[in-house]
Structures are given as C-alpha cells and as structure tokens.
Amino acid sequence: MRPHTAPPTPAAGDVTPAVLAIGRPDFPRILIDTLRRQAGVGHCMVFALTRAGAASCLLDIGNIPTGSDLGAAYAGQFHESDPNRDALFEGEGSAPIVLPAFAPRMYGARYRKIFFNDSDIVDKCATAIWTDGTCFYVNFYRITSQGRFDDAERARLQAIAPAIGASVARHFQQAATATPDQNLAALFKTRAPLAALTPREQEVCRRILLGFSSEAISQALGISLHSTLTYRKRAYERLGISAQNELFGIVLGLLAGPGQLN
C-alpha cells in the first residue's frame, strides 16, 4: 500500500499566480483573482506610507464603485486618523504585519461613514510590510452582498499575508524603477483607449511619446517611413484624435487619474 500523502495546502499553492505576475502589467488583475479564490475578497487597495507623512494609493481594484474616491481621500488626509496607523509604524521592520480584526468601533464617526457605511463595506482584513523606508499597506474588503469574512477565510488571509504583502511590495518597487518605455508599454497594454490599438500602432505611438521623429521610428522598428505614417494615422483615427498633443493629453489624463495601475 502506498503511504498516504497529505495534499498541499491551498494557501501555499494558490498565491503562486500572484507571485509569478510580479512586475507584469496584469499583476493587479491576477492579484485580485488570487484573493477571490483564496477568501472571496471583493476589493483590494494598496497604500504606500512613509514616516515623513507622505501617502499614496498604489492600487484600487475590485467591486467597490467608489474605490478610487476612497483611495484619494485616504491618501489625502484620512491616513492620519486610521486607527491602524500606530500598529503600522510600530511594526516597522522586515517582518510582515497582520492588522487586528476589523471592528467598526475602532473608527471615528466620520471615517466610518465615508469608508464603510457610504461605500457599502462590511468587513476588512489588512497586512503591511516595510521595505526601504516605505510601508506597503494592503487592504482586503467585503461588501454587503458578500457578507463578512468567515473564520476560515480570515485564517486563510492571515496565512497568505506574508506572501501577498511581499509580492505587492516587490511589484511596486519594480514599477518605480521601470524605464519610461516600460511604463508606457504597461499603460498601452492595460488602459483604454490605448489598449484597443494594434501592437504595431502601440509601438509607433509609444515612440512618438518618447520624442522619436517619424524617421527614427521607422529605423527603430525596421519599417518604411510610409508604414510609420500609416500606423500613426490609423492609431489617431482609433483614438479619435488628429495631433500629437492630443495623444499626450490622453496619456497624461490616464497617468493623473486614480487607479492607474488597474
């Protein structure tokens, strides 16, 4: 008789897709898909905090329609009144931090109204990790239609928190050091209306944004000048624009808007 072998725990195997997606444009989507499979997480938000008082929303993805507004509000002022703030800053170091279980009474009335009552959030779990002076604060939410996390889901999130937090930190560190062309490539692959362009149209538009002349684009891509101009014309038609400054306007709008990494 073969010896009985226990099956691998889902907590160990199910985070693999998110780990493998680090540095890729589809990391946010794969992260939320992984969290949904693990524990039915409805929404995920990631904030970067520093001891100097800076705060920014790095990721907002899931089923909360007002997520981008909540992210901006938290990064703008409410991070200072987050009851988890002391635990985050007292836990600075290389070890992952698992925040206390959610309880509405932890939060002030205005905070609770904006971030839970008005946004239909009924439960949350959170983890954090410090890397090079930045705290990556990862929040997992459930809305009314989903109900609160049950004990098994909460235990699963606590089990995978170290791997998820480290993956998030690693991903956004890589994004911060990416070259301008890598950042543009990610934007063109994931954000409408740019993602609707063909691969060749994207390549031409990216080089226009990087300051290449039509002749330089032709040389870089190994195509004729006529082909370069044709791809540019088609791209502009798809985007509903007619000039280079309008292309810059689209990209700047996407970069300035909330949830740019989704």
C-alpha positions in Angstrom: 0.0 0.0 0.0 1.3 3.4 -0.9 1.9 5.7 2.0 -0.7 8.4 2.5 0.5 11.8 1.4 -1.4 14.9 2.6 -2.4 17.2 -0.3 -0.6 20.5 -0.5 -2.4 23.3 1.4 -4.3 25.8 -0.9 -2.6 28.6 1.0 0.8 27.6 -0.4 -0.3 26.9 -4.0 -2.9 29.5 -4.7 -0.7 32.5 -4.3 1.7 31.3 -7.0 -0.1 33.2 -9.8 0.3 36.5 -8.0 4.0 35.8 -7.2 4.7 34.9 -10.9 2.9 38.1 -12.1 5.2 40.5 -10.2 6.4 43.2 -12.5 3.8 42.4 -15.2 1.0 44.8 -16.3 -1.6 42.2 -15.4 -0.4 41.9 -11.8 -3.4 43.8 -10.3 -5.9 41.5 -12.0 -4.1 38.4 -11.1 -3.8 39.6 -7.5 -7.5 40.2 -7.1 -8.3 36.9 -8.8 -6.0 35.1 -6.4 -7.5 36.8 -3.4 -11.0 36.0 -4.6 -10.2 32.3 -4.9 -8.5 32.3 -1.5 -11.0 34.0 0.6 -13.7 35.7 -1.5 -12.1 39.1 -1.2 -14.2 41.7 -3.0 -11.8 44.6 -3.3 -8.2 45.3 -2.7 -6.5 48.6 -2.1 -2.8 49.2 -1.6 -1.3 52.3 0.0 2.3 53.5 0.4 3.1 55.3 3.6 6.3 56.9 4.8 7.4 58.3 8.2 7.7 61.7 6.6 3.9 61.8 6.3 3.5 61.0 2.6 0.7 58.7 1.5 -0.4 57.5 -1.9 -2.9 55.0 -3.3 -1.0 52.5 -5.5 -3.8 50.1 -6.3 -7.6 50.1 -6.3 -9.3 47.1 -7.8 -12.4 45.1 -7.2 -16.1 45.5 -6.7 -16.4 48.9 -4.9 -17.5 51.5 -7.4 -16.2 54.4 -5.3 -12.9 52.8 -4.7 -10.8 55.4 -6.5 -12.5 58.2 -4.5 -11.9 56.4 -1.2 -8.2 55.8 -2.2 -7.8 59.5 -2.9 -9.5 60.5 0.3 -7.4 58.2 2.4 -4.1 59.3 0.8 -5.1 62.9 1.1 -6.0 63.1 4.8 -7.6 60.1 6.4 -4.5 58.1 6.7 -3.6 60.3 9.6 -6.7 59.2 11.5 -6.5 55.5 10.6 -6.7 53.6 13.9 -4.2 51.0 12.4 -1.6 53.7 11.9 0.2 53.1 15.2 0.4 49.4 14.6 1.8 50.1 11.1 4.5 52.4 12.3 5.4 50.5 15.5 5.8 47.4 13.3 8.4 48.9 11.0 11.0 46.2 10.1 11.4 43.4 7.7 8.6 41.2 9.1 5.1 41.3 7.7 2.4 42.9 9.9 -1.1 41.4 10.2 -3.5 44.1 11.4 -6.2 43.5 14.1 -9.6 42.1 13.1 -12.0 44.8 11.8 -14.4 46.3 14.3 -16.5 49.4 13.4 -16.0 50.9 16.9 -12.2 51.3 16.1 -13.0 54.1 13.7 -14.3 57.6 14.2 -17.8 58.5 13.1 -16.8 60.5 10.0 -14.2 57.9 9.0 -16.7 55.1 9.5 -19.4 56.9 7.5 -17.2 57.6 4.5 -15.1 54.4 4.3 -17.7 51.8 5.4 -21.3 53.0 5.6 -21.4 55.1 2.4 -19.2 52.7 0.4 -21.1 49.5 1.5 -18.1 47.9 3.1 -19.0 45.5 5.9 -15.6 43.9 6.6 -11.9 44.2 6.0 -8.6 42.5 6.7 -5.2 44.0 6.2 -1.5 43.3 6.2 1.6 45.5 5.7 5.3 45.3 5.1 8.1 47.8 5.3 10.7 48.0 2.5 13.4 50.6 2.2 11.5 53.1 4.3 8.1 52.6 2.7 5.2 50.8 4.3 3.1 48.9 1.7 -0.3 48.7 3.4 -2.6 46.1 1.7 -6.3 46.1 2.5 -8.9 43.4 1.7 -12.6 44.3 1.7 -16.0 42.7 1.6 -19.3 44.5 0.7 -22.8 43.9 2.0 -23.8 41.4 -0.7 -20.8 39.2 0.2 -21.2 39.4 4.0 -18.3 39.3 6.4 -15.3 37.1 6.2 -15.9 33.8 7.9 -13.4 32.2 10.3 -11.9 30.0 7.6 -11.5 32.9 5.1 -9.9 35.1 7.8 -7.5 32.4 8.7 -6.6 31.9 5.0 -5.9 35.6 4.6 -3.7 35.6 7.7 -1.8 32.6 6.3 -1.1 34.1 2.9 -0.5 37.7 4.2 3.3 37.4 4.2 3.4 36.2 0.6 0.8 38.7 -0.6 2.5 41.6 1.1 5.9 40.7 -0.2 4.6 40.3 -3.7 2.8 43.6 -3.6 5.9 45.4 -2.3 8.2 43.8 -4.9 5.8 44.6 -7.7 5.5 48.3 -6.9 9.3 48.6 -6.3 9.9 47.2 -9.8 7.3 49.6 -11.2 9.0 52.5 -9.6 12.3 51.7 -11.2 10.9 50.8 -14.6 12.1 52.8 -17.6 9.8 55.3 -19.3 9.3 52.9 -22.2 8.4 50.1 -19.9 5.8 52.3 -18.1 4.3 53.3 -21.4 4.2 49.7 -22.6 2.3 48.7 -19.5 -0.1 51.7 -19.9 -0.8 50.8 -23.6 -1.4 47.1 -22.7 -3.9 47.7 -19.9 -5.7 51.0 -20.3 -8.5 52.1 -22.6 -8.5 53.6 -25.2 -4.8 52.8 -25.8 -5.2 49.0 -25.3 -7.5 49.0 -28.4 -4.6 49.8 -30.7 -2.8 47.1 -32.6 0.6 46.1 -31.3 2.3 48.0 -34.2 0.2 51.1 -33.7 1.1 51.0 -30.0 4.8 50.7 -30.8 4.6 53.8 -33.1 2.6 55.8 -30.5 4.9 54.9 -27.7 7.9 56.2 -29.6 6.1 59.4 -30.6 5.6 60.0 -26.8 9.2 59.3 -26.2 10.2 62.0 -28.7 11.2 59.9 -31.7 10.8 61.5 -35.1 9.0 59.6 -37.8 12.3 58.7 -39.4 13.7 57.5 -36.1 10.6 55.4 -35.5 11.0 53.8 -38.9 14.6 52.9 -38.3 13.9 51.6 -34.8 11.1 49.3 -36.0 12.7 48.3 -39.3 9.8 49.6 -41.4 9.4 52.2 -44.1 8.6 55.8 -43.4 5.3 55.3 -45.3 4.4 52.4 -43.0 5.2 54.5 -39.9 3.0 57.3 -41.1 0.2 54.9 -41.9 0.3 53.3 -38.5 0.3 56.7 -36.9 -2.8 57.8 -38.9 -4.7 54.6 -38.1 -3.8 54.9 -34.4 -5.0 58.5 -34.3 -8.3 57.6 -36.0 -8.9 54.8 -33.5 -8.3 57.3 -30.6 -10.4 60.0 -32.2 -7.5 62.5 -32.3 -5.6 64.3 -35.1 -2.4 65.6 -33.5 0.5 64.6 -31.3 -0.5 66.9 -28.5 -3.9 65.1 -28.2 -2.0 61.8 -27.8 0.0 63.4 -25.0 -3.3 64.6 -23.5 -4.7 61.1 -23.4 -1.7 59.6 -21.7 -1.3 62.4 -19.2 -5.0 62.0 -18.3 -4.5 58.3 -17.6 -1.4 58.9 -15.6 -3.0 61.6 -13.5 -6.3 59.6 -12.9 -6.9 57.3 -9.9 -6.4 53.6 -10.2 -3.8 53.9 -13.0 -2.4 50.5 -12.3 -5.6 48.6 -12.6 
